[in-house]
């Protein structure tokens, strides 16, 4: 099994990776800034579920497919990019609705709130359809494994759980920050439209980055 010093080193590294700006934590920030802290937490849980899938795929050797098969890698990243573009369209559409409807514009963003279940599903889909996560885990997790200490698959699962714990801590903190931003943005129609458009641009940026990433 993993030694304590290896687990502590890995956990500290995972915390730093979670803090570094990336698609997932920015996604949590935008959703919580739009709909409040609870939305950010729901999105985080979805992303965490996706990480569980990637961890299991690495432990079972399934993730190797995305590293060795250009077709599988390209197909999954196209699906992921298409989903991100759909989220961008929803964000720009929500902004347009507020701009044209004065009766809704002075209210909070709850008028267009998709629901916690929908945000949870968005987090899952966004994470699972990003082949870069599987390849990152495939390259990152085994570096902390020692075959002499027992089953490598079991060690990878343990490391995945530690990574998930670190992600929960960081992303819930981000969600709390986003929740404070939501209070400010929702005080005015312009603030609501601004954050929706920012979210839409972020999704488009993520989609482009995913499409043009190499295997």
FIKOLZA-1660 file (N, C-alpha, C; in steps of 0.1 Angstrom, whole numbers, plus 5000, padded with zeros to 4 digits):
% residues 215
   i   px   py   pz ch aa at
   1 5008 4988 5000  A  X  N
   1 5000 5000 5000  A  X CA
   1 5009 5013 5000  A  X  C
   2 5002 5024 4998  A  X  N
   2 5009 5036 4997  A  X CA
   2 5014 5040 5011  A  X  C
   3 5026 5046 5012  A  X  N
   3 5032 5051 5024  A  X CA
   3 5026 5065 5027  A  X  C
   4 5027 5069 5040  A  X  N
   4 5021 5082 5044  A  X CA
   4 5028 5093 5037  A  X  C
   5 5041 5093 5035  A  X  N
   5 5048 5104 5029  A  X CA
   5 5045 5105 5014  A  X  C
   6 5042 5094 5008  A  X  N
   6 5038 5095 4994  A  X CA
   6 5024 5101 4993  A  X  C
   7 5015 5097 5002  A  X  N
   7 5001 5102 5002  A  X CA
   7 5001 5117 5004  A  X  C
   8 5009 5121 5014  A  X  N
   8 5010 5136 5017  A  X CA
   8 5015 5144 5006  A  X  C
   9 5026 5138 5000  A  X  N
   9 5032 5145 4988  A  X CA
   9 5022 5146 4977  A  X  C
  10 5015 5135 4974  A  X  N
  10 5005 5135 4963  A  X CA
  10 4994 5145 4966  A  X  C
  11 4989 5145 4979  A  X  N
  11 4978 5153 4982  A  X CA
  11 4981 5168 4981  A  X  C
  12 4993 5171 4985  A  X  N
  12 4998 5185 4984  A  X CA
  12 4999 5189 4969  A  X  C
  13 5004 5180 4961  A  X  N
  13 5005 5183 4946  A  X CA
  13 4991 5184 4940  A  X  C
  14 4981 5176 4944  A  X  N
  14 4968 5176 4939  A  X CA
  14 4961 5190 4943  A  X  C
  15 4964 5194 4955  A  X  N
  15 4958 5207 4959  A  X CA
  15 4963 5219 4950  A  X  C
  16 4976 5218 4947  A  X  N
  16 4982 5228 4939  A  X CA
  16 4976 5228 4925  A  X  C
  17 4974 5216 4920  A  X  N
  17 4968 5214 4906  A  X CA
  17 4954 5219 4906  A  X  C
  18 4947 5217 4917  A  X  N
  18 4933 5222 4918  A  X CA
  18 4932 5237 4918  A  X  C
  19 4942 5243 4925  A  X  N
  19 4942 5258 4926  A  X CA
  19 4946 5264 4913  A  X  C
  20 4955 5258 4905  A  X  N
  20 4959 5264 4892  A  X CA
  20 4947 5266 4883  A  X  C
  21 4946 5277 4877  A  X  N
  21 4934 5280 4868  A  X CA
  21 4933 5270 4857  A  X  C
  22 4921 5264 4855  A  X  N
  22 4919 5254 4845  A  X CA
  22 4904 5254 4842  A  X  C
  23 4900 5246 4832  A  X  N
  23 4886 5245 4828  A  X CA
  23 4876 5242 4839  A  X  C
  24 4880 5232 4847  A  X  N
  24 4871 5227 4857  A  X CA
  24 4868 5238 4868  A  X  C
  25 4878 5244 4874  A  X  N
  25 4876 5253 4885  A  X CA
  25 4870 5266 4880  A  X  C
  26 4873 5270 4867  A  X  N
  26 4866 5282 4861  A  X CA
  26 4852 5279 4858  A  X  C
  27 4849 5266 4854  A  X  N
  27 4835 5262 4852  A  X CA
  27 4827 5263 4865  A  X  C
  28 4833 5258 4876  A  X  N
  28 4826 5259 4889  A  X CA
  28 4824 5274 4893  A  X  C
  29 4834 5282 4891  A  X  N
  29 4833 5296 4894  A  X CA
  29 4822 5303 4886  A  X  C
  30 4821 5301 4873  A  X  N
  30 4811 5307 4865  A  X CA
  30 4797 5302 4869  A  X  C
  31 4795 5290 4872  A  X  N
  31 4782 5285 4875  A  X CA
  31 4777 5290 4889  A  X  C
  32 4787 5291 4899  A  X  N
  32 4783 5296 4912  A  X CA
  32 4781 5311 4911  A  X  C
  33 4788 5318 4902  A  X  N
  33 4786 5332 4901  A  X CA
  33 4772 5335 4894  A  X  C
  34 4768 5326 4886  A  X  N
  34 4755 5327 4880  A  X CA
  34 4743 5324 4889  A  X  C
  35 4744 5313 4896  A  X  N
  35 4733 5307 4904  A  X CA
  35 4735 5305 4919  A  X  C
  36 4747 5309 4924  A  X  N
  36 4749 5308 4938  A  X CA
  36 4758 5296 4942  A  X  C
  37 4762 5296 4954  A  X  N
  37 4772 5286 4959  A  X CA
  37 4767 5272 4957  A  X  C
  38 4754 5270 4959  A  X  N
  38 4748 5256 4958  A  X CA
  38 4750 5251 4944  A  X  C
  39 4749 5260 4934  A  X  N
  39 4751 5255 4920  A  X CA
  39 4765 5251 4918  A  X  C
  40 4774 5259 4924  A  X  N
  40 4789 5255 4923  A  X CA
  40 4792 5242 4929  A  X  C
  41 4785 5239 4941  A  X  N
  41 4787 5226 4947  A  X CA
  41 4782 5215 4939  A  X  C
  42 4770 5217 4933  A  X  N
  42 4764 5207 4925  A  X CA
  42 4772 5204 4912  A  X  C
  43 4778 5214 4906  A  X  N
  43 4787 5213 4895  A  X CA
  43 4800 5205 4899  A  X  C
  44 4805 5209 4911  A  X  N
  44 4816 5202 4917  A  X CA
  44 4814 5187 4918  A  X  C
  45 4802 5183 4923  A  X  N
  45 4799 5169 4925  A  X CA
  45 4799 5162 4912  A  X  C
  46 4794 5169 4902  A  X  N
  46 4794 5163 4888  A  X CA
  46 4808 5160 4883  A  X  C
  47 4816 5171 4885  A  X  N
  47 4830 5169 4880  A  X CA
  47 4837 5158 4888  A  X  C
  48 4834 5157 4901  A  X  N
  48 4840 5147 4909  A  X CA
  48 4836 5133 4904  A  X  C
  49 4823 5131 4901  A  X  N
  49 4818 5119 4895  A  X CA
  49 4826 5115 4883  A  X  C
  50 4829 5125 4874  A  X  N
  50 4837 5123 4862  A  X CA
  50 4851 5119 4866  A  X  C
  51 4857 5124 4876  A  X  N
  51 4870 5120 4881  A  X CA
  51 4870 5106 4885  A  X  C
  52 4859 5101 4891  A  X  N
  52 4858 5087 4895  A  X CA
  52 4858 5078 4883  A  X  C
  53 4852 5083 4872  A  X  N
  53 4852 5075 4860  A  X CA
  53 4866 5074 4854  A  X  C
  54 4873 5085 4854  A  X  N
  54 4887 5085 4849  A  X CA
  54 4896 5077 4857  A  X  C
  55 4895 5078 4870  A  X  N
  55 4903 5070 4879  A  X CA
  55 4901 5055 4877  A  X  C
  56 4888 5051 4876  A  X  N
  56 4885 5037 4874  A  X CA
  56 4891 5033 4860  A  X  C
  57 4890 5041 4850  A  X  N
  57 4894 5038 4837  A  X CA
  57 4910 5036 4837  A  X  C
  58 4917 5044 4844  A  X  N
  58 4931 5043 4845  A  X CA
  58 4935 5030 4853  A  X  C
  59 4928 5027 4864  A  X  N
  59 4931 5015 4872  A  X CA
  59 4928 5003 4864  A  X  C
  60 4918 5003 4855  A  X  N
  60 4915 4991 4847  A  X CA
  60 4922 4990 4834  A  X  C
  61 4929 5001 4831  A  X  N
  61 4937 5001 4818  A  X CA
  61 4929 5006 4806  A  X  C
  62 4917 5010 4808  A  X  N
  62 4908 5015 4797  A  X CA
  62 4913 5028 4792  A  X  C
  63 4919 5036 4800  A  X  N
  63 4923 5049 4796  A  X CA
  63 4934 5049 4785  A  X  C
  64 4941 5037 4784  A  X  N
  64 4952 5035 4775  A  X CA
  64 4946 5037 4760  A  X  C
  65 4933 5034 4759  A  X  N
  65 4927 5035 4745  A  X CA
  65 4929 5049 4740  A  X  C
  66 4926 5059 4748  A  X  N
  66 4927 5073 4744  A  X CA
  66 4941 5078 4741  A  X  C
  67 4950 5071 4747  A  X  N
  67 4964 5074 4745  A  X CA
  67 4970 5067 4732  A  X  C
  68 4964 5056 4728  A  X  N
  68 4969 5048 4717  A  X CA
  68 4961 5049 4705  A  X  C
  69 4948 5053 4706  A  X  N
  69 4939 5054 4695  A  X CA
  69 4935 5068 4691  A  X  C
  70 4941 5073 4680  A  X  N
  70 4937 5087 4676  A  X CA
  70 4922 5088 4673  A  X  C
  71 4916 5078 4668  A  X  N
  71 4902 5079 4665  A  X CA
  71 4893 5081 4677  A  X  C
  72 4896 5072 4688  A  X  N
  72 4889 5073 4700  A  X CA
  72 4891 5087 4707  A  X  C
  73 4904 5091 4707  A  X  N
  73 4907 5104 4713  A  X CA
  73 4900 5116 4706  A  X  C
  74 4900 5116 4692  A  X  N
  74 4894 5126 4685  A  X CA
  74 4879 5126 4686  A  X  C
  75 4873 5114 4686  A  X  N
  75 4858 5113 4688  A  X CA
  75 4854 5119 4701  A  X  C
  76 4861 5115 4712  A  X  N
  76 4857 5120 4725  A  X CA
  76 4858 5135 4726  A  X  C
  77 4869 5140 4721  A  X  N
  77 4871 5155 4723  A  X CA
  77 4861 5163 4714  A  X  C
  78 4857 5157 4703  A  X  N
  78 4847 5164 4695  A  X CA
  78 4833 5164 4702  A  X  C
  79 4830 5153 4709  A  X  N
  79 4818 5152 4717  A  X CA
  79 4819 5163 4728  A  X  C
  80 4830 5163 4735  A  X  N
  80 4832 5173 4746  A  X CA
  80 4831 5187 4741  A  X  C
  81 4837 5190 4730  A  X  N
  81 4837 5204 4724  A  X CA
  81 4823 5208 4720  A  X  C
  82 4815 5198 4714  A  X  N
  82 4801 5201 4710  A  X CA
  82 4793 5204 4722  A  X  C
  83 4795 5197 4733  A  X  N
  83 4787 5199 4745  A  X CA
  83 4791 5213 4751  A  X  C
  84 4803 5217 4751  A  X  N
  84 4807 5230 4756  A  X CA
  84 4801 5241 4748  A  X  C
  85 4800 5239 4735  A  X  N
  85 4794 5249 4726  A  X CA
  85 4779 5250 4728  A  X  C
  86 4773 5239 4732  A  X  N
  86 4759 5239 4735  A  X CA
  86 4757 5247 4748  A  X  C
  87 4766 5245 4758  A  X  N
  87 4765 5253 4770  A  X CA
  87 4767 5268 4768  A  X  C
  88 4776 5271 4758  A  X  N
  88 4778 5285 4755  A  X CA
  88 4766 5291 4748  A  X  C
  89 4759 5283 4740  A  X  N
  89 4747 5288 4734  A  X CA
  89 4736 5291 4744  A  X  C
  90 4735 5282 4754  A  X  N
  90 4725 5284 4765  A  X CA
  90 4728 5297 4773  A  X  C
  91 4741 5299 4775  A  X  N
  91 4745 5311 4782  A  X CA
  91 4742 5324 4775  A  X  C
  92 4745 5325 4762  A  X  N
  92 4742 5336 4754  A  X CA
  92 4727 5338 4752  A  X  C
  93 4720 5327 4751  A  X  N
  93 4705 5328 4750  A  X CA
  93 4699 5334 4763  A  X  C
  94 4704 5329 4774  A  X  N
  94 4699 5334 4787  A  X CA
  94 4701 5349 4789  A  X  C
  95 4713 5353 4784  A  X  N
  95 4716 5368 4785  A  X CA
  95 4706 5376 4776  A  X  C
  96 4703 5371 4764  A  X  N
  96 4694 5378 4755  A  X CA
  96 4680 5378 4761  A  X  C
  97 4676 5368 4768  A  X  N
  97 4662 5368 4774  A  X CA
  97 4661 5379 4784  A  X  C
  98 4672 5380 4792  A  X  N
  98 4671 5390 4803  A  X CA
  98 4671 5404 4797  A  X  C
  99 4679 5406 4786  A  X  N
  99 4680 5419 4780  A  X CA
  99 4666 5424 4774  A  X  C
 100 4658 5414 4770  A  X  N
 100 4646 5418 4763  A  X CA
 100 4633 5417 4772  A  X  C
 101 4635 5412 4784  A  X  N
 101 4624 5410 4793  A  X CA
 101 4626 5418 4806  A  X  C
 102 4621 5430 4807  A  X  N
 102 4623 5438 4819  A  X CA
 102 4617 5432 4831  A  X  C
 103 4607 5425 4829  A  X  N
 103 4600 5419 4841  A  X CA
 103 4609 5409 4848  A  X  C
 104 4618 5402 4840  A  X  N
 104 4627 5392 4846  A  X CA
 104 4640 5398 4849  A  X  C
 105 4644 5409 4842  A  X  N
 105 4657 5414 4844  A  X CA
 105 4660 5419 4858  A  X  C
 106 4651 5424 4865  A  X  N
 106 4654 5429 4878  A  X CA
 106 4654 5418 4889  A  X  C
 107 4650 5406 4885  A  X  N
 107 4650 5395 4895  A  X CA
 107 4664 5388 4895  A  X  C
 108 4665 5378 4903  A  X  N
 108 4677 5370 4903  A  X CA
 108 4678 5361 4892  A  X  C
 109 4689 5354 4890  A  X  N
 109 4691 5345 4879  A  X CA
 109 4683 5332 4880  A  X  C
 110 4675 5331 4891  A  X  N
 110 4668 5319 4893  A  X CA
 110 4657 5317 4882  A  X  C
 111 4654 5327 4875  A  X  N
 111 4644 5326 4864  A  X CA
 111 4649 5316 4854  A  X  C
 112 4662 5315 4852  A  X  N
 112 4668 5306 4842  A  X CA
 112 4676 5295 4848  A  X  C
 113 4674 5293 4861  A  X  N
 113 4681 5283 4868  A  X CA
 113 4678 5269 4863  A  X  C
 114 4688 5262 4858  A  X  N
 114 4685 5249 4852  A  X CA
 114 4682 5238 4862  A  X  C
 115 4685 5240 4875  A  X  N
 115 4683 5230 4885  A  X CA
 115 4696 5223 4889  A  X  C
 116 4697 5219 4901  A  X  N
 116 4709 5213 4906  A  X CA
 116 4712 5200 4899  A  X  C
 117 4702 5192 4896  A  X  N
 117 4704 5179 4889  A  X CA
 117 4711 5182 4875  A  X  C
 118 4706 5192 4868  A  X  N
 118 4711 5195 4855  A  X CA
 118 4726 5200 4856  A  X  C
 119 4729 5208 4866  A  X  N
 119 4743 5212 4868  A  X CA
 119 4752 5201 4872  A  X  C
 120 4746 5191 4879  A  X  N
 120 4754 5179 4883  A  X CA
 120 4757 5171 4870  A  X  C
 121 4747 5170 4861  A  X  N
 121 4749 5163 4849  A  X CA
 121 4759 5170 4840  A  X  C
 122 4758 5183 4840  A  X  N
 122 4768 5191 4832  A  X CA
 122 4782 5189 4836  A  X  C
 123 4784 5188 4849  A  X  N
 123 4798 5185 4855  A  X CA
 123 4803 5172 4850  A  X  C
 124 4794 5162 4851  A  X  N
 124 4798 5148 4847  A  X CA
 124 4802 5148 4832  A  X  C
 125 4793 5153 4823  A  X  N
 125 4795 5153 4809  A  X CA
 125 4808 5160 4805  A  X  C
 126 4810 5172 4811  A  X  N
 126 4821 5181 4808  A  X CA
 126 4834 5173 4811  A  X  C
 127 4834 5166 4823  A  X  N
 127 4846 5160 4827  A  X CA
 127 4849 5147 4819  A  X  C
 128 4839 5139 4818  A  X  N
 128 4840 5126 4812  A  X CA
 128 4844 5127 4797  A  X  C
 129 4839 5137 4790  A  X  N
 129 4841 5139 4776  A  X CA
 129 4854 5146 4773  A  X  C
 130 4863 5148 4783  A  X  N
 130 4876 5154 4781  A  X CA
 130 4886 5143 4782  A  X  C
 131 4891 5138 4770  A  X  N
 131 4901 5128 4770  A  X CA
 131 4914 5132 4777  A  X  C
 132 4917 5145 4777  A  X  N
 132 4929 5150 4783  A  X CA
 132 4930 5146 4798  A  X  C
 133 4918 5145 4805  A  X  N
 133 4918 5141 4819  A  X CA
 133 4923 5127 4821  A  X  C
 134 4918 5118 4812  A  X  N
 134 4922 5104 4813  A  X CA
 134 4937 5102 4810  A  X  C
 135 4942 5109 4800  A  X  N
 135 4956 5108 4797  A  X CA
 135 4965 5114 4808  A  X  C
 136 4960 5125 4814  A  X  N
 136 4967 5132 4825  A  X CA
 136 4968 5122 4837  A  X  C
 137 4957 5116 4840  A  X  N
 137 4957 5106 4851  A  X CA
 137 4966 5094 4848  A  X  C
 138 4966 5090 4835  A  X  N
 138 4974 5079 4831  A  X CA
 138 4988 5082 4832  A  X  C
 139 4992 5094 4830  A  X  N
 139 5006 5098 4832  A  X CA
 139 5010 5102 4846  A  X  C
 140 5000 5107 4853  A  X  N
 140 5003 5113 4866  A  X CA
 140 5003 5103 4878  A  X  C
 141 4992 5096 4879  A  X  N
 141 4990 5087 4890  A  X CA
 141 5000 5076 4892  A  X  C
 142 5004 5069 4881  A  X  N
 142 5014 5058 4882  A  X CA
 142 5027 5063 4888  A  X  C
 143 5031 5076 4886  A  X  N
 143 5043 5080 4892  A  X CA
 143 5045 5079 4907  A  X  C
 144 5033 5078 4913  A  X  N
 144 5033 5077 4928  A  X CA
 144 5031 5063 4933  A  X  C
 145 5030 5053 4923  A  X  N
 145 5028 5039 4926  A  X CA
 145 5041 5032 4927  A  X  C
 146 5041 5022 4936  A  X  N
 146 5052 5013 4937  A  X CA
 146 5048 4998 4937  A  X  C
 147 5051 4991 4926  A  X  N
 147 5046 4977 4924  A  X CA
 147 5050 4968 4936  A  X  C
 148 5061 4972 4943  A  X  N
 148 5066 4964 4954  A  X CA
 148 5057 4965 4966  A  X  C
 149 5048 4976 4966  A  X  N
 149 5039 4978 4977  A  X CA
 149 5025 4972 4976  A  X  C
 150 5024 4964 4965  A  X  N
 150 5010 4958 4963  A  X CA
 150 5004 4961 4950  A  X  C
 151 4991 4959 4949  A  X  N
 151 4984 4961 4936  A  X CA
 151 4985 4975 4931  A  X  C
 152 4990 4977 4919  A  X  N
 152 4991 4990 4913  A  X CA
 152 4977 4996 4911  A  X  C
 153 4968 4987 4907  A  X  N
 153 4954 4992 4904  A  X CA
 153 4948 4997 4917  A  X  C
 154 4950 4991 4928  A  X  N
 154 4945 4995 4941  A  X CA
 154 4951 5008 4945  A  X  C
 155 4964 5009 4943  A  X  N
 155 4971 5022 4946  A  X CA
 155 4966 5033 4938  A  X  C
 156 4963 5031 4925  A  X  N
 156 4958 5041 4916  A  X CA
 156 4944 5046 4921  A  X  C
 157 4936 5036 4926  A  X  N
 157 4923 5040 4931  A  X CA
 157 4924 5048 4944  A  X  C
 158 4934 5045 4952  A  X  N
 158 4936 5053 4964  A  X CA
 158 4941 5067 4961  A  X  C
 159 4950 5068 4951  A  X  N
 159 4955 5081 4947  A  X CA
 159 4943 5089 4941  A  X  C
 160 4935 5082 4933  A  X  N
 160 4923 5089 4927  A  X CA
 160 4914 5095 4938  A  X  C
 161 4912 5088 4949  A  X  N
 161 4904 5092 4960  A  X CA
 161 4910 5105 4967  A  X  C
 162 4923 5104 4968  A  X  N
 162 4930 5116 4974  A  X CA
 162 4929 5128 4965  A  X  C
 163 4930 5126 4952  A  X  N
 163 4929 5137 4942  A  X CA
 163 4915 5143 4943  A  X  C
 164 4905 5134 4944  A  X  N
 164 4891 5138 4945  A  X CA
 164 4889 5146 4958  A  X  C
 165 4895 5142 4969  A  X  N
 165 4893 5149 4981  A  X CA
 165 4899 5163 4980  A  X  C
 166 4911 5164 4974  A  X  N
 166 4917 5177 4972  A  X CA
 166 4909 5186 4963  A  X  C
 167 4903 5180 4953  A  X  N
 167 4895 5187 4943  A  X CA
 167 4882 5193 4950  A  X  C
 168 4876 5185 4959  A  X  N
 168 4864 5189 4966  A  X CA
 168 4867 5201 4975  A  X  C
 169 4879 5201 4982  A  X  N
 169 4882 5212 4990  A  X CA
 169 4884 5225 4982  A  X  C
 170 4892 5224 4971  A  X  N
 170 4895 5236 4963  A  X CA
 170 4882 5241 4956  A  X  C
 171 4875 5232 4950  A  X  N
 171 4863 5236 4942  A  X CA
 171 4852 5241 4951  A  X  C
 172 4850 5236 4962  A  X  N
 172 4839 5241 4971  A  X CA
 172 4843 5255 4976  A  X  C
 173 4856 5257 4978  A  X  N
 173 4861 5271 4981  A  X CA
 173 4858 5281 4970  A  X  C
 174 4861 5276 4958  A  X  N
 174 4858 5284 4946  A  X CA
 174 4843 5287 4945  A  X  C
 175 4835 5276 4948  A  X  N
 175 4820 5278 4947  A  X CA
 175 4815 5289 4957  A  X  C
 176 4822 5289 4969  A  X  N
 176 4818 5299 4979  A  X CA
 176 4821 5313 4975  A  X  C
 177 4833 5314 4968  A  X  N
 177 4837 5327 4962  A  X CA
 177 4827 5331 4951  A  X  C
 178 4824 5322 4943  A  X  N
 178 4814 5325 4932  A  X CA
 178 4801 5328 4937  A  X  C
 179 4797 5322 4949  A  X  N
 179 4784 5325 4955  A  X CA
 179 4783 5340 4959  A  X  C
 180 4795 5345 4964  A  X  N
 180 4795 5359 4968  A  X CA
 180 4794 5368 4956  A  X  C
 181 4800 5364 4945  A  X  N
 181 4799 5372 4932  A  X CA
 181 4785 5372 4927  A  X  C
 182 4778 5360 4929  A  X  N
 182 4764 5360 4925  A  X CA
 182 4755 5370 4931  A  X  C
 183 4758 5373 4944  A  X  N
 183 4750 5383 4951  A  X CA
 183 4752 5396 4945  A  X  C
 184 4764 5399 4941  A  X  N
 184 4767 5412 4935  A  X CA
 184 4762 5413 4921  A  X  C
 185 4764 5403 4913  A  X  N
 185 4759 5403 4899  A  X CA
 185 4744 5404 4898  A  X  C
 186 4737 5397 4907  A  X  N
 186 4723 5396 4905  A  X CA
 186 4716 5409 4911  A  X  C
 187 4723 5419 4915  A  X  N
 187 4717 5431 4919  A  X CA
 187 4712 5440 4907  A  X  C
 188 4718 5437 4895  A  X  N
 188 4714 5445 4884  A  X CA
 188 4713 5436 4872  A  X  C
 189 4704 5440 4862  A  X  N
 189 4702 5433 4850  A  X CA
 189 4715 5432 4842  A  X  C
 190 4723 5443 4842  A  X  N
 190 4736 5444 4834  A  X CA
 190 4745 5433 4840  A  X  C
 191 4745 5432 4853  A  X  N
 191 4754 5422 4860  A  X CA
 191 4751 5408 4856  A  X  C
 192 4738 5405 4855  A  X  N
 192 4733 5392 4851  A  X CA
 192 4737 5389 4837  A  X  C
 193 4735 5398 4828  A  X  N
 193 4739 5396 4814  A  X CA
 193 4754 5395 4812  A  X  C
 194 4761 5403 4820  A  X  N
 194 4776 5403 4819  A  X CA
 194 4781 5389 4822  A  X  C
 195 4777 5383 4833  A  X  N
 195 4782 5371 4838  A  X CA
 195 4778 5359 4828  A  X  C
 196 4766 5360 4822  A  X  N
 196 4761 5350 4813  A  X CA
 196 4770 5351 4800  A  X  C
 197 4773 5363 4796  A  X  N
 197 4782 5364 4784  A  X CA
 197 4796 5359 4787  A  X  C
 198 4801 5362 4799  A  X  N
 198 4814 5358 4802  A  X CA
 198 4814 5342 4803  A  X  C
 199 4804 5336 4808  A  X  N
 199 4803 5322 4809  A  X CA
 199 4803 5316 4795  A  X  C
 200 4795 5322 4786  A  X  N
 200 4795 5318 4772  A  X CA
 200 4808 5318 4765  A  X  C
 201 4815 5329 4767  A  X  N
 201 4829 5330 4761  A  X CA
 201 4838 5320 4767  A  X  C
 202 4837 5317 4780  A  X  N
 202 4846 5307 4786  A  X CA
 202 4843 5294 4780  A  X  C
 203 4830 5290 4778  A  X  N
 203 4827 5277 4772  A  X CA
 203 4833 5276 4758  A  X  C
 204 4832 5287 4750  A  X  N
 204 4837 5287 4737  A  X CA
 204 4852 5285 4737  A  X  C
 205 4859 5292 4746  A  X  N
 205 4873 5290 4748  A  X CA
 205 4877 5276 4751  A  X  C
 206 4870 5270 4760  A  X  N
 206 4872 5256 4764  A  X CA
 206 4871 5247 4752  A  X  C
 207 4860 5249 4745  A  X  N
 207 4857 5241 4733  A  X CA
 207 4868 5242 4723  A  X  C
 208 4873 5254 4720  A  X  N
 208 4884 5256 4710  A  X CA
 208 4897 5249 4715  A  X  C
 209 4900 5251 4728  A  X  N
 209 4912 5245 4734  A  X CA
 209 4911 5230 4733  A  X  C
 210 4899 5224 4735  A  X  N
 210 4898 5210 4735  A  X CA
 210 4899 5205 4720  A  X  C
 211 4893 5212 4711  A  X  N
 211 4894 5208 4697  A  X CA
 211 4908 5208 4691  A  X  C
 212 4916 5218 4695  A  X  N
 212 4929 5219 4689  A  X CA
 212 4940 5213 4698  A  X  C
 213 4936 5206 4708  A  X  N
 213 4946 5199 4716  A  X CA
 213 4951 5187 4709  A  X  C
 214 4964 5183 4710  A  X  N
 214 4969 5171 4704  A  X CA
 214 4969 5160 4713  A  X  C
 215 4970 5148 4708  A  X  N
 215 4969 5136 4716  A  X CA
 215 4982 5134 4724  A  X  C
% end
